[in-house]
Amino acid sequence: MTTTIALAGKGGVGKTSISAMIVKYLMQVQSGSILAIDADPSSNLNMVLGLDLEWTVGDIREDILEQVKQSLGAGGAAMGTLPGGMNKRDYLEYHIRSSLAEGPQFDLIAMGRSEGPGCYCAVNHNLRDVIDGISKNYRYIVIDNEAGLEHLSRRTTRDVDFLLVVSDPTQRGLVAAERVASFRHELDIHIEHAYLILNGLREPEIPAPLKARIDALDIPLLGVVPADDELSSFEFAGRPLVQLGDDSPVYQAVAAMLKKIL
């Protein structure tokens, strides 16, 4: 059985940092293989996980579309094949498996660049099937999403066990988090549980106006991640966040949240 954890929230609230802490926790505490999916076009989850990234799914998608265009004259696109006789789905699966970045106890797929002009329906359908097929081989899936959730059902048919909506400790951040959370009711996939994470709080307690706004949301607060100078120094130096010590307050906060839900 696979447990899927998806993170969402507006840009700059720390989704990628928290994703790294989740992977670190799963490696240390849980048993089973982990697949991290970087669904943000900026593709920097690999940096916080300490992995090199050579190919993204977006690169593979554009490559296959270019080959389809070149094969139009020979009827290859109509037949669903590429030069050499390989069909599109097999081509995608081969190259996506080859593009997996391998960590010590986890693998990473980066979705990469967004779609350009042209028709992507057929290739996206095959792409979704391939990623769903690969995901079945893992005990945990951690998906670092872009700002919204609109693309999620285009990337997977897999149900999401835990949606973690991340916000910074501002009223504007909470408004954005509420909008992101509301999208979950419009998706074609089922989301079992949804929670809010407040990230980067410098005060010892949540200020009363923010607490009142959080209490009015339709998703419960799972926990608070404190602001931390050590994490900032890691970010400035480009060091992988998974190398933060177990005594890091950021890691301790995320670990405490995961203990509640897993």
N, C-alpha and C positions, 0 to 999 in steps of 0.2 A: 504494500500500500504506500502510495506517495503522498506526502504532505506538501502542499503548495503555499508559500508565503509571498505575497505581492506587496510592494511598497509603492506609495503614490504621494503626490504633493507638488506644490508649485516649485519652480526652479530655485535652487539656492538654500533650501531648508535643511539639507543634510541627509537626504534619502540614501545617497551612495555610501556615506560614512556609516550609517546605521546598517545598511546591507552588509558591509564588511564585518561589522560586529556580530551580526546574525550568523554569517558563515563561520566566523571564529568560534562562536558558542557551539554551533552544531558540530564542528570538528572536534571540540574538546569534550563535549558532554553527551552528545547523542551518537548512536551507532548507525551506520549506513552511509551510502554515497550521497554526494551533494552536487547538484547542478545549479550554478549561478547563471542567470540570464540577464544581460545588460540590454534593456529595451529602450534605453535613451540614445538618440542619435549621436550625442556627443561622445559616447563610448569611452568612459574613463573608469568604469568599475574595475577593469584589469589593473589599473595603477594602485588602487587601495588594497587589492588582493595580491599584488606583487607578481603579476604575470605579464609577459610580453603578448602583444596582440598583432597578428600578421594579417588576418582576414576577418571580415565581418560578413554576416548574412546578407547585408545590403550590397556588398561587393559581389557576392556570388549571384544574387538576384539580377543585378545589372549585367553581369557577364552572360547569364543564360539568356536574357532578353536580347542582348546583342547578337548572340549566336542564332537565336530564332530568326531575327531579322535577316541575317546572312543566308539562312537556309530557306527563306520564303520562295525563292525562285525554283528550288528543287522540290517543293512540296513538303519540306521537313516539318514546318510549323503545323501544317494541317494534320500531319500524321502523328504529331506529338513527339517527334524524335529530333535529335541533334546530330550534327555531323559525326560519323562513326557508329550510328545506329543506337546510341544510348537514349532512352526516353528521359523526359524532363525530371520526373520524380526521382529516378535512380541517380541522375546527375546531381540533383540537389542533395540527396541523402549522402552520396559519396563525399561531396565537397564540404558539406556542413560537418560531417563527422571528422573530416580531415582538418577543419578549422577550429575544432575544440582546443582551447588552451587548457592544459592539464596542470593542476596544482597538487599539493601533497595529499589531500583527501577530497578534492573537489575539482570539477571541470567548469569551464566558462564558455558560454556562447554569447557573442556580442551581435545585436541586431544591426547596429550601424546606421548608415545613411538612410534618410527617408526617401520615399518614392519620387521619382522624377516624372516627366510627361510620358504618357502612353498607358496602355492597358495592363494592369497588374493582377487582374482577378484570377486568372488561371494559375499563374505562378505563385500567388499568395495562398491559394487553396492547397497546392502541393506543399508549399513551405510549411503551412500549419500542420499538415499531416505528418511531415517529416519530423518537426520539432516535438509534436505530441508523441510520436513513436520513440524518439530518443529519450524523452522525459520519463517514460515508463521504466527505464532501467535504473532510476535513482530513487532513493528514499526521501530526499528533500529537494524541493525546487525553490529557489529564492529569486524573485523577479524584481529588478530595479527598474521601475517604469519612468517614462517621461512625465511631464507635468500633469496630463490628464489620463483618463482611462479609456478614451474612445478607441484606441488602437488595440486594446488588450484582447478583445474577442476576435480580432482579425489575425492574431498571432497564435492563439491556442483555443481549443475547445475544452481544455481541462478546467474543472471546477477549482476555485480558489478557496482554500481552507481558512486563511487569515489574510485580510486586507489591512495593512497598517498605513494609515494616512498620517503623514508627518507634517507638522507645522512649526514655524518659529514662534517665539513668545510675543506675538504682536496681534492686534485686532485684525489687521489686514491679512496676516497669515491665517488666522482662524476662519475668516470669511472665505479665503481660497480653499482651505481644507474642507469646509462645509460643501462648497461647490463640487470639489473632487469626489467627496463621499456620496453626494447625491447621484453621481453618474452610475454608481453600482446598481441602481434599480433599473437602469436602461440597457444593461449589457445582456448579451445572449448567453453568457456563462453564469453559473451560480456561485455566489460568494457566501460562504457559511457564516463567517464572523468578520466584523469590521471594528477596528479600534483606532483611536487617536493617540499619537505620540507627540508630546511637546518637546522640542529639541532646542538646546542652547540656552537654557534658563540660567541666569547669573544670580538671581535672588534665591535665598534659602527656601522660600515659599512662593507659590503662584500668587501674583498680585490679585486683589479682590476683583477688579474689573475683568481681568482675563478669566478668572475662575468662574464668574457669572456667565461669561460668554461660552465657556467650555460646557458648563452644565446645561446650556440651552441647545447644544448640538444633539443630533440624533445618533451619534456614535459615542460610546463611553471612552473615557480617558484610560489608556492602558498604563501609562507611566510618563515620567519626565526624565530627560537626559540633560545633565548639567553642562554648561559651558566649561571647556577645559583647555588650559594653555598648552598642555602636552600634546593634545590632538592637533592644535593649531600649529605647533612646531613641526609635527610630522607632515602636515599638509604643506607648509612652507618649504620643507626640505625634499618633498616628493617621496617620503618613506611610506611603505605599505602600512596601512592602518591595522592590518591583522597582526603586526608585530608589536602593537601596544601591549603592555603588561596586563596580566590578569587583575592587578590592583588598580587599573585605570578606572576612574569614576564613570567614564563613558561606557566602558565595557561592562562594569558592574551593573549599571542601570539597565542596559539592554539585556544582560543575562537574567536579571530579576524579572523583567517582563516576559521573557521566553519561558521561564520556569512556571509562570502563571498559566500560560496557554498551551504548552506542549505536554 
